[in-house]
Amino acid sequence: MTEPPFISFKNIVKEFPNGTRAVDNVSLDIGNNEFFALLGPSGCGKTTLLRMLSGLEIPTSGAIWLGGQDITDWPAQQRPLNMVFQSYAVFPHMSVGDNVAYGLKIEGCPQAERKARVEQALAQVQLADKIDRMPHQLSGGQRQRVALARALILRPKVLLLDEPLSALDKRLREDMQLGLIHLRNEVGITFIMVTHDQEEAMSMASRLAVMDKGRIAQIGTPKQLYEYPGSRFVADFLGSINFFPGKVVSTEGKTVTVDTDVGRFINEADFAATAGQSVTVGVRPEMLDLDDATPDVNRLEGTAQETAYFGDYNLCLVRLANGQSIKVFVENDSEGRARLPQIGQAVKISWSATCGILLPD
């Protein structure tokens, strides 16, 4: 980031009384108006980090800065941010309009101004026509948008989203993802989202941090982390991937030759590999070609185990001679068809040297 960070976590440690270190010396900068995602498995520390920013937890050590001010010891109610939880927490006995107006009413906002701001907030989340509805008359996605409007109406500098879409079905989740991206662009505030859903983080965030065991494993744009993961953990956590452990045989510039249990492969490296070094070749299923008439430099043979239809692509599971199963994604054509092998059929797989991901052990 070229501008000074809007939010800074500086050497944050959070240790609970039972000795569990949930966050272990995390430093992280987030820009103004950024949509940033904290991604990782359960127990990795992402929610604890978010709760410390909100003031619901206090760091054991370290500092949190927001807009040039040290807010580490500020009470939660004094921080210029708001939080939206997975459970929505809308008041069932209040109308949509009264739910959204609640925070302004507590602040003593005049009725005329309150009415105008409620209408504006509901328009932002496309619920202007539902102002008089009760929560039980709304869908899950609509109730979540009410919770968002109620948070946004207080005009926070930062909106915190804790697994905000995990309770929704796939269609509603996709609609809400697009809605949140549009909303961020429209209202111009910083969004920080915690999620364990890789697709959700990849599709919504401008940048994300993958966390593991209380630490940050890697930070970058979704494209950077997916195509250039810095570790096997990050590569494995972000989407499907096939791994082939091995040792470097030789190097020539960025081109590295690796011996594995299933063959010798050529791959480009983003680090200075040396002969004899233990490495892992990773290949995404969509980068593999199945029974290509003009196969690439890296080749494998196996037997088709099973296939599964996913609409725009098919998953083909192939067993190699050593018993390892690998995944291959086969796209459907414009008529929804794909060239798929029969179960038990011998198949050939190939990929180019630029399609694999070489990871140091």
C-alpha positions as CSV (number, residue, x, y, z in Angstrom):
1,M,0.0,0.0,0.0
2,T,1.4,3.4,-0.9
3,E,-0.9,5.4,1.5
4,P,-0.4,5.2,5.2
5,P,-2.4,2.3,6.6
6,F,-5.9,3.1,8.0
7,I,-5.8,0.2,10.4
8,S,-2.6,-1.3,11.9
9,F,-2.2,-4.4,14.2
10,K,1.3,-4.1,15.7
11,N,2.8,-7.2,17.2
12,I,-0.6,-8.4,18.6
13,V,-0.6,-11.3,21.1
14,K,-3.7,-12.7,22.7
15,E,-3.3,-15.3,25.3
16,F,-6.3,-16.6,27.3
17,P,-6.1,-17.6,31.0
18,N,-6.0,-21.3,30.2
19,G,-2.7,-20.7,28.4
20,T,-4.1,-20.8,24.8
21,R,-2.3,-18.3,22.6
22,A,-5.0,-17.6,20.0
23,V,-3.1,-14.8,18.2
24,D,0.7,-15.0,18.1
25,N,2.6,-11.8,17.3
26,V,0.5,-10.6,14.4
27,S,1.3,-7.4,12.5
28,L,-1.0,-6.4,9.7
29,D,-1.9,-3.1,7.8
30,I,-5.3,-2.5,6.2
31,G,-6.0,0.4,3.9
32,N,-8.9,2.9,3.9
33,N,-11.9,1.7,1.9
34,E,-10.4,-1.7,1.5
35,F,-12.4,-4.9,1.5
36,F,-10.1,-7.2,3.6
37,A,-10.7,-10.8,4.5
38,L,-9.2,-12.8,7.3
39,L,-9.4,-16.4,6.2
40,G,-8.4,-19.7,7.9
41,P,-9.7,-22.9,9.5
42,S,-11.6,-22.9,12.8
43,G,-9.3,-22.0,15.7
44,C,-6.7,-20.1,13.7
45,G,-7.3,-16.8,15.5
46,K,-9.1,-14.8,12.9
47,T,-12.3,-14.1,14.9
48,T,-10.2,-13.3,18.0
49,L,-8.3,-10.7,15.9
50,L,-11.6,-9.2,14.7
51,R,-12.9,-9.1,18.3
52,M,-9.8,-7.2,19.5
53,L,-10.3,-4.6,16.8
54,S,-13.9,-4.2,17.9
55,G,-13.0,-3.9,21.5
56,L,-14.7,-7.1,22.6
57,E,-11.3,-8.6,23.5
58,I,-8.2,-6.8,24.8
59,P,-4.8,-7.8,23.5
60,T,-2.3,-9.4,25.9
61,S,0.4,-7.3,24.3
62,G,0.8,-5.2,21.1
63,A,-1.2,-2.2,19.8
64,I,-4.1,-1.5,17.5
65,W,-4.2,1.8,15.5
66,L,-7.1,3.2,13.6
67,G,-7.0,6.4,11.6
68,G,-3.7,7.5,13.2
69,Q,-4.9,6.9,16.8
70,D,-4.0,4.2,19.2
71,I,-7.3,2.5,20.1
72,T,-5.9,-0.5,22.0
73,D,-7.5,0.5,25.3
74,W,-10.6,2.2,24.0
75,P,-14.0,0.8,25.1
76,A,-15.9,-0.9,22.4
77,Q,-18.7,1.7,22.4
78,Q,-16.2,4.5,21.6
79,R,-14.7,2.9,18.6
80,P,-15.9,4.2,15.2
81,L,-16.8,0.8,13.8
82,N,-19.7,-1.6,13.8
83,M,-20.0,-5.4,13.6
84,V,-22.4,-7.7,11.8
85,F,-22.7,-11.2,13.1
86,Q,-23.7,-14.5,11.5
87,S,-26.9,-14.6,13.6
88,Y,-28.3,-11.3,12.2
89,A,-29.7,-10.4,15.7
90,V,-32.6,-8.3,14.4
91,F,-35.3,-7.5,16.9
92,P,-38.3,-9.8,16.1
93,H,-40.9,-7.4,17.7
94,M,-39.8,-4.4,15.6
95,S,-40.5,-3.5,12.0
96,V,-37.7,-3.3,9.5
97,G,-37.7,0.5,9.8
98,D,-37.6,0.4,13.6
99,N,-34.8,-2.1,13.6
100,V,-32.7,0.1,11.3
101,A,-33.5,3.2,13.3
102,Y,-32.7,1.7,16.7
103,G,-29.1,2.9,16.9
104,L,-30.0,6.5,15.9
105,K,-32.9,6.5,18.4
106,I,-30.5,5.6,21.2
107,E,-28.1,8.4,20.1
108,G,-31.0,10.9,20.3
109,C,-31.1,11.6,16.6
110,P,-34.1,13.9,15.7
111,Q,-37.1,12.0,14.2
112,A,-37.1,13.8,10.8
113,E,-33.4,13.1,10.3
114,R,-33.8,9.6,11.6
115,K,-36.6,8.9,9.0
116,A,-34.5,10.2,6.1
117,R,-31.4,8.2,7.1
118,V,-33.5,5.0,7.6
119,E,-34.9,5.4,4.1
120,Q,-31.4,6.0,2.7
121,A,-29.9,3.0,4.5
122,L,-32.7,0.6,3.3
123,A,-32.3,1.9,-0.3
124,Q,-28.6,1.0,-0.1
125,V,-29.4,-2.6,0.7
126,Q,-32.4,-2.7,-1.7
127,L,-35.0,-3.0,1.0
128,A,-36.8,0.4,0.7
129,D,-40.1,-1.3,0.0
130,K,-39.9,-3.5,3.1
131,I,-39.7,-0.7,5.7
132,D,-43.0,-1.7,7.4
133,R,-42.4,-5.5,7.2
134,M,-41.8,-7.6,10.3
135,P,-38.6,-9.8,10.4
136,H,-40.7,-13.0,10.2
137,Q,-42.0,-11.8,6.9
138,L,-38.5,-11.6,5.4
139,S,-36.2,-14.2,3.9
140,G,-32.8,-15.0,5.5
141,G,-31.0,-12.9,3.0
142,Q,-33.3,-10.0,3.6
143,R,-32.9,-10.2,7.4
144,Q,-29.1,-10.1,6.9
145,R,-29.5,-7.0,4.8
146,V,-31.5,-5.4,7.6
147,A,-28.6,-6.1,10.0
148,L,-26.3,-4.5,7.5
149,A,-28.5,-1.4,7.1
150,R,-28.7,-1.1,10.9
151,A,-24.9,-1.2,11.1
152,L,-24.3,1.2,8.2
153,I,-26.8,3.8,9.3
154,L,-24.5,4.8,12.2
155,R,-21.9,5.7,9.6
156,P,-19.0,3.7,11.0
157,K,-15.5,4.1,9.6
158,V,-15.1,0.4,9.6
159,L,-17.7,-2.4,9.2
160,L,-16.7,-5.8,10.7
161,L,-18.3,-8.9,9.2
162,D,-18.0,-12.1,11.3
163,E,-19.0,-15.1,9.0
164,P,-21.9,-12.9,7.8
165,L,-23.1,-15.3,5.0
166,S,-22.5,-18.8,6.4
167,A,-26.1,-19.3,7.4
168,L,-27.4,-18.6,3.9
169,D,-28.0,-21.1,1.1
170,K,-25.8,-21.0,-1.9
171,R,-28.0,-18.8,-4.1
172,L,-28.6,-16.2,-1.3
173,R,-24.9,-16.3,-0.4
174,E,-24.0,-15.4,-4.0
175,D,-26.5,-12.6,-4.2
176,M,-25.3,-11.2,-0.9
177,Q,-21.6,-11.4,-2.0
178,L,-22.4,-9.2,-5.0
179,G,-24.5,-6.9,-2.8
180,L,-21.7,-6.4,-0.3
181,I,-19.2,-5.6,-3.0
182,H,-21.6,-3.0,-4.5
183,L,-22.3,-1.6,-1.1
184,R,-18.6,-1.2,-0.3
185,N,-18.1,0.7,-3.6
186,E,-21.1,2.9,-2.9
187,V,-20.7,3.9,0.8
188,G,-16.9,4.1,0.8
189,I,-16.0,2.5,4.1
190,T,-13.5,-0.2,5.2
191,F,-14.9,-3.7,5.3
192,I,-13.1,-6.4,7.3
193,M,-14.6,-9.9,7.0
194,V,-13.8,-13.1,8.9
195,T,-14.6,-16.3,7.0
196,H,-13.5,-19.9,6.6
197,D,-15.1,-20.0,3.2
198,Q,-12.3,-19.8,0.5
199,E,-14.7,-18.9,-2.3
200,E,-16.3,-16.2,-0.3
201,A,-13.0,-14.5,0.5
202,M,-11.6,-14.9,-3.0
203,S,-14.7,-13.5,-4.7
204,M,-15.3,-10.5,-2.3
205,A,-11.9,-9.3,-0.9
206,S,-9.5,-6.9,-2.5
207,R,-6.8,-8.5,-0.3
208,L,-6.8,-11.3,2.2
209,A,-4.7,-12.8,5.0
210,V,-4.6,-16.6,5.4
211,M,-4.1,-17.5,9.1
212,D,-2.9,-20.7,10.7
213,K,-2.3,-21.4,14.4
214,G,-2.5,-17.8,15.5
215,R,-0.2,-16.4,12.8
216,I,-0.5,-15.0,9.3
217,A,0.7,-17.5,6.8
218,Q,0.4,-15.2,3.8
219,I,-1.1,-11.8,2.7
220,G,-2.0,-10.8,-0.8
221,T,-4.7,-10.4,-3.4
222,P,-6.8,-13.4,-4.2
223,K,-5.0,-13.9,-7.4
224,Q,-1.6,-13.7,-5.8
225,L,-2.4,-16.3,-3.1
226,Y,-4.1,-18.7,-5.4
227,E,-1.5,-18.7,-8.2
228,Y,1.6,-18.0,-6.1
229,P,1.1,-19.5,-2.6
230,G,4.1,-19.3,-0.4
231,S,3.5,-22.6,1.4
232,R,1.8,-26.0,1.1
233,F,-0.7,-24.9,3.7
234,V,-1.8,-21.8,1.8
235,A,-1.9,-23.7,-1.5
236,D,-4.0,-26.5,0.0
237,F,-6.4,-24.2,1.9
238,L,-7.2,-22.1,-1.2
239,G,-9.0,-24.5,-3.5
240,S,-8.2,-28.0,-4.8
241,I,-4.7,-29.0,-5.6
242,N,-2.7,-32.2,-6.2
243,F,0.7,-32.6,-4.5
244,F,3.8,-34.5,-5.6
245,P,6.6,-34.4,-3.1
246,G,10.1,-34.8,-4.4
247,K,13.7,-33.5,-4.7
248,V,15.3,-31.1,-7.1
249,V,17.5,-32.8,-9.7
250,S,18.8,-29.7,-11.5
251,T,18.0,-26.0,-12.1
252,E,18.5,-23.8,-15.1
253,G,17.4,-20.2,-14.5
254,K,13.8,-20.4,-13.1
255,T,13.3,-23.9,-14.6
256,V,13.6,-26.7,-12.1
257,T,13.6,-30.5,-12.7
258,V,12.1,-32.5,-9.8
259,D,12.1,-36.3,-9.2
260,T,9.0,-37.6,-7.4
261,D,7.6,-41.0,-6.7
262,V,5.4,-40.8,-9.8
263,G,7.8,-39.3,-12.3
264,R,10.2,-36.5,-13.2
265,F,8.6,-33.1,-13.7
266,I,9.8,-29.8,-15.0
267,N,8.5,-26.7,-13.3
268,E,9.2,-23.0,-13.0
269,A,10.1,-21.7,-9.5
270,D,9.6,-18.4,-7.8
271,F,12.5,-19.1,-5.4
272,A,16.1,-20.0,-5.7
273,A,15.9,-23.8,-5.7
274,T,19.1,-25.9,-5.3
275,A,20.0,-29.5,-6.3
276,G,19.0,-32.0,-3.7
277,Q,16.5,-29.7,-2.0
278,S,13.2,-31.2,-0.9
279,V,10.2,-29.6,-2.6
280,T,6.6,-30.2,-3.5
281,V,5.1,-29.9,-7.0
282,G,1.5,-28.7,-6.8
283,V,-0.9,-28.7,-9.7
284,R,-4.4,-27.3,-9.6
285,P,-7.0,-29.7,-11.1
286,E,-8.1,-27.2,-13.8
287,M,-4.5,-27.0,-15.0
288,L,-4.4,-30.7,-16.0
289,D,-5.1,-31.9,-19.5
290,L,-6.8,-35.3,-19.8
291,D,-5.9,-37.5,-22.9
292,D,-4.7,-34.5,-24.8
293,A,-3.6,-35.3,-28.4
294,T,-0.6,-33.0,-28.0
295,P,0.4,-33.6,-24.3
296,D,2.6,-31.1,-22.4
297,V,6.0,-31.7,-21.0
298,N,4.9,-33.2,-17.7
299,R,3.0,-36.5,-18.1
300,L,1.3,-39.1,-15.9
301,E,-0.6,-42.3,-16.6
302,G,-3.4,-43.7,-14.5
303,T,-6.8,-45.3,-14.3
304,A,-10.1,-43.4,-14.2
305,Q,-11.8,-44.1,-10.8
306,E,-14.9,-42.0,-10.9
307,T,-16.5,-38.8,-12.3
308,A,-18.8,-36.2,-10.8
309,Y,-20.9,-33.6,-12.7
310,F,-20.7,-30.0,-11.4
311,G,-22.6,-28.1,-14.1
312,D,-19.9,-26.1,-15.8
313,Y,-17.2,-28.8,-15.3
314,N,-16.7,-32.5,-14.3
315,L,-14.4,-33.8,-11.7
316,C,-12.5,-36.9,-12.8
317,L,-10.6,-38.9,-10.1
318,V,-7.6,-40.7,-11.5
319,R,-5.6,-43.3,-9.6
320,L,-1.9,-43.6,-10.3
321,A,0.3,-46.7,-10.2
322,N,1.5,-45.9,-6.7
323,G,-2.1,-45.7,-5.4
324,Q,-2.3,-41.9,-5.2
325,S,-5.5,-40.4,-6.4
326,I,-5.5,-37.0,-8.2
327,K,-8.2,-34.7,-9.3
328,V,-8.7,-33.4,-12.8
329,F,-11.3,-30.8,-13.8
330,V,-12.8,-31.3,-17.3
331,E,-14.8,-28.4,-18.6
332,N,-18.1,-29.0,-20.4
333,D,-18.5,-27.5,-23.9
334,S,-21.1,-25.0,-25.0
335,E,-23.6,-27.9,-25.2
336,G,-22.9,-29.1,-21.7
337,R,-20.8,-32.1,-22.8
338,A,-17.3,-33.2,-21.9
339,R,-15.0,-35.9,-23.1
340,L,-14.9,-38.2,-20.1
341,P,-13.3,-41.6,-19.7
342,Q,-15.1,-44.7,-18.6
343,I,-14.5,-46.0,-15.1
344,G,-11.5,-48.3,-15.2
345,Q,-10.2,-46.8,-18.4
346,A,-6.5,-46.0,-18.8
347,V,-5.9,-42.3,-19.1
348,K,-3.0,-39.9,-19.7
349,I,-2.6,-36.6,-17.9
350,S,-0.2,-33.7,-18.8
351,W,0.6,-30.1,-17.8
352,S,3.1,-27.5,-18.8
353,A,6.1,-26.3,-16.8
354,T,4.3,-23.0,-16.1
355,C,1.1,-24.5,-14.8
356,G,2.5,-26.1,-11.7
357,I,3.4,-24.5,-8.4
358,L,6.8,-25.4,-6.9
359,L,6.8,-25.1,-3.1
360,P,9.9,-25.4,-0.9
361,D,9.4,-27.8,2.1
